[in-house]
Amino acid sequence: MMEFNESDTIVVSGKDLNRIIIMIRALMDLRPDLNEKLLDFYCYLNELKPTEKSLDEIIYEIGMTCPSWSDDLEELN
């Protein structure tokens, strides 16, 4: 089984996220003794918002540039 660190980014589609939320909610209904342990994670998943930005916009916001944005690209050829 693959192990992840806290700094690892995991991408989950909105459809899969909804399935995970439904499964956790069903588990909480079936096993009320697990509610206390699962509630924080369940609330966290419900607060997630989808990212509607393109990769170029995200790169620009963090101050990076892509080689394709460079005016000097033609000079390299």
N, C-alpha and C positions, 0 to 999 in steps of 0.2 A: 504494500500500500504506500502511496506517495505521501510524504510529510510536507507540511507547509509552515512557513514562519509567519509571524505577525506582519511583516513587511511585504509578503507576497500579495499580488493582486490576482483575484479570481474573477473572471467575467461570467456572469449568469444572465441568460436572456430573461426578459420580463415574464414570459410565459412560464419558464422554469421556476422563477422566483415565486410566482403565484402558486405553483404546485407545491413548493416547499412550505409556503405559509399555510396552505390548506392542510397539508399532512401534519404539520406541527399542531395546528388548531384541533384536528381530529384526535391526535395523540393526547392532547391536553383534556379533551372531552372524555376519552376512553380511560385515561389514567390520571384522575385529579391529583394523585399524590406527586405527580411530576410537574404540576403547574408552577410551583415556586421556582424550580430549576429552569424551566423553559420560558417563563414569562419575559425575562429581559431580552432573550434572543428573539422571541416572537415580536416584541415591540420594536426592536432594532430593525428587523426585516420589514415591518410595516412602514417604517420611516424612510426607507431607501427611495430615492428619486432617480428616475432614469436620466442618463446623460444624453442631451439632445445636440451636443456640440460635435462638430467634425473633429477628426484627429488634428487637422491643420490649426483649428481654433485653439485646441488645448495646448498644442506645442507653442503657439504664439503667446498665449497667456502666461506660460511659465518662463518665457524669455528665450526660448530656443529658436533656431531657424532651420529650415530644411534646405538642402543643396538646391532644390528646384526653385527656391525663392530668390536665389542669388542672381544678380545682374551679371556677375562674372562667369556664369555658367558657359556662355557662348565663347568666352576667351579660353576656356579649358579645352575646347574641341579643336 
